[in-house]
């Protein structure tokens, strides 16, 4: 699976600047609303230092990192759910992503206009969340009309679906996000099929200025956003979009010096992706050999056959066993042979739950 994230926010809060930094691309980032109209997609290699060590051990012809897709979606405005500012088009783009990265401006600068007139992180965050919720209510009303008709036919499954959609619509009409409703396993499947905007997890990015990014203590505006995110059951991180864009274009040997100068432990890309992984409960496993070492993304709790399916559906369909080597054992002993000689390579069956960093060779027969 690829980690697919949509970058949203009000116009002119630094979305495209951060997108440029993350993808080292050149999407226009201008000081006026709706600069971004068509969504821009950036494919970024997932930074993972473990691949460097696996490269040394396996000496493959190529190393393939996992990838992350970032979609820069045009700025949403008040009334987007009713089509304001091409809102319907932009909201439709959000339905295609697994997680929402919501960039919120947390700095004041009289030279950078704000579509709402002043800087208020919580108001801005709530404004976008409200537009997502209003769009979901409209979607649910349409689904309820269809499900009611099907339920009247006497179909038991249709009645269950209608009952849940009715309960979910009431939940959203009361101002609650779809992701906060309690569901049974069957209801959760219905919820996933609806692709509601407010059911998606959100990672808030506090876009701060250059002076604040160097301080360990959060500024007042940033703290307001962090408190809001925690209340909503989401995560928040800080970035300085302007600095990250400068870092992105530097040669590798100069990046470390730049980061050290601003007391930053790592580029914002790494920080953002790690937070995205945590938010979506993802992890990485590896396959390795003389041809290729490759990283794969899976959900935490995935079984060995499900992991095999990420490589190819045939692997999952014809799954027999998974030969699993722990990353730590492999790097400690230095080779597959040494791990096997030590009796640390394990054959696992269909019930095995893959752990982050597992190096796996799948046995299958189709």
Protein Blocks (a to p, Z undefined) as FASTA:
>chain_A
ZZddddeddehiopmmmmmmmnopabdcddbehkbmbdcddddddddfklmmmmmmnopa
bdcdddddddddddddehklnopahlmmmmmmmmmpmbdcddddfbdcfkbccfklpacf
klmmmmmmmmmmmmmmmmmmmmmmmmmmmmmnopaklmmmmmmmmmmmmmmmnopafklp
ccdfklmmmmmmnopaklpccdddddddfklmmpmbdcfklmmmmmmmmmnopacddddf
klmmmmmmpcfklmmmmmmmnopabdfklmmmmmmmmmnopaddddddfkbccdddddeh
iafklmmmmmomklmmmocbdcdddfklmmmnopaklmmmnopaccddfklccdehiacd
ddddZZ
